[in-house]
Amino acid sequence: MRQKRTFEENLALAKARVQQAAALQTVVAEKSLEVQLPLWAEVCRGVPNSVLRSALFGVVRRGPRSFQQRVQKASVEGIKIIHTGPQLDQADLDVWEQALQLARTGGLGCRIQFTASQFLKCIGRGNGKSQHEWLKGAFARLAASVVEIKDGHRAYFGAILSHGGRDDQSGRYVIEMNPKLIELYGLDGWSSVEFGQRMALKKRPLAQWLHGYYSSHAKPFPVKVDTLHRLCGSQNAAIKGFKQELKSALEKLEEVTHWRWEIDASDLVHLSKVPTVSQARYLLKRGLVHSGR
């Protein structure tokens, strides 16, 4: 005959069951935070079009960064970005794109672990002390940046990089990306950026910005010089001076990508490129090109 439990034993058993249920709920909650990004090619980086078609990661001169308090960044029609935090440049975008690359296999919301040396190598940087310090600053800028991004029906608000930790002895990092960033992707809200080409444009921030901008267009349409001046966040106040910088950047871009360009008498920039496979499918679906059959 089974012995009857005492009140104290029943109470202890009930507490244990509650704790077990709470632990299971925590595991489920943690798993639900891991959101799968689109699986782009290893040699590419999948970046939201809203980021590539705006001045969020702009063409910023070297030197002290200004801190922006709910500043609306220049962007194409249909996209609205409000930024609070230190100015972000194209080198910061290298870091963010690589963080997304690491999150692409584990999922947004997962713990991303790496060493500073590994990370720096992936973005084409050296392994010296100054580079390690720069990387610390880049992660701090991304973690301090809060954005409100609306792209059509897609919307996101929150930190660009959720949070992270670092072991200064081993150089090991652990960071997390907000799973809600998936709202900026969808089926057609992002583009593949060929990272090798981007790295070939290192130390040419305007050329890098143009590479990202035109990578987000399957069939680029002509755009005014002053429009590009505004969208890239150039700090060159003189349009004439910017136009010279733009020509130099486009020449470098053509050298790396073989995209053809010209600036006509009306200051319209024309650029032609071979679309990627996914972009070609998009153009066919929209009836903007013919299949040739």
Salt bridges, closest charged atoms under 4 A:
GLU42 OE1 - ARG104 NH1 3.27
ASP89 OD2 - ARG65 NH2 2.67
ASP92 OD2 - ARG65 NH1 3.09
ASP92 OD1 - ARG141 NH2 2.92
ASP94 OD1 - ARG198 NE 2.65
GLU97 OE1 - ARG198 NE 3.74
GLU133 OE2 - LYS136 NZ 3.04
GLU148 OE2 - ARG70 NH1 2.21
ASP151 OD2 - ARG154 NH2 3.79
ASP168 OD1 - LYS136 NZ 3.77
ASP168 OD1 - ARG166 NE 2.63
GLU176 OE1 - HIS163 NE2 3.58
ASP188 OD1 - ARG154 NH1 3.19
GLU254 OE2 - ARG260 NE 2.92
GLU255 OE2 - LYS252 NZ 3.25
ASP264 OD2 - HIS270 NE2 2.90
ASP267 OD1 - LYS243 NZ 2.59
